[in-house]
């Protein structure tokens, strides 16, 4: 009988501890959700410039490889179509990196991604804010600078 009482008390204590932990976890999640809208994303411009430089270096490597392959087939083939081939390589880099993952290869190396800031705004856009934006836009159009 004494063992049953201890087991019941131990089970009740474990259930109470589990309930307290879940309550604390829910409170922390709510606090983080409020905090997410308050904190501004701080991305340094040098990181963005470094990502562009890394993408440029990757493009240069791909261009050199393509140039070597085309020049083996026919002399001067790459120089004839260089602008078009460069544009095609850039489009392939975007299609294979930016669209599926929201980051180019250089951005992924630096841990950067594109994101929609409207989804991370602390307060939603109200009709008054939209009206102010409309008035500012109209003033910019009607009143020449």
Residue, then its C-alpha position, 0 to 999 in steps of 0.5 A: x500500500x505504501x508503494x502504491x501511494x509513492x507511485x501515485x505521488x511520483x506520477x502526480x509530481x511528474x504530471x505537474x512538472x510536465x504541465x508546468x514545463x508546457x506552460x513555460x514553453x507556451x509563454x516563451x513561444x508567445x514572447x518570441x512571437x512578439x519579439x520577432x516583430x520588434x527586432x529589425x533585421x540587421x544585415x550589413x551591406x559589406x555582407x551583401x557586397x561580399x555575396x555579390x563578389x562571390x557570385x561574380x567569382x563563380x560566374x567567372x569560373x563558369x565562363x572560363x570553363x565554358x570558354x575553354x570547352x567552346x574554344x576546343x570545338x571552334x576557335x573564337x566561338x566564345x568571343x562571338x557569343x560572349x554576351x549571350x552566353x554570359x546572360x545564359x549563365x547568369x540566368x542558370x545561376x538564378x534559376x538553380x540557386x535563387x528561386x528554390x532557396x531564396x539565396x544565391x550561392x554567395x549569399x548561402x556561403x555567408x548565411x544570407x537569404x532574401x525575405x519578405x519584410x512585410x511578413x516580419x513587420x511589427x504592425x500591419x499596414x493600416x488604411x491610414x498608412x495606405x492613405x498617407x502613402x497615396x497622398x505622398x505619391x500624388x504629391x510626388x507626381x503632381x508637384x514636380x521637383 
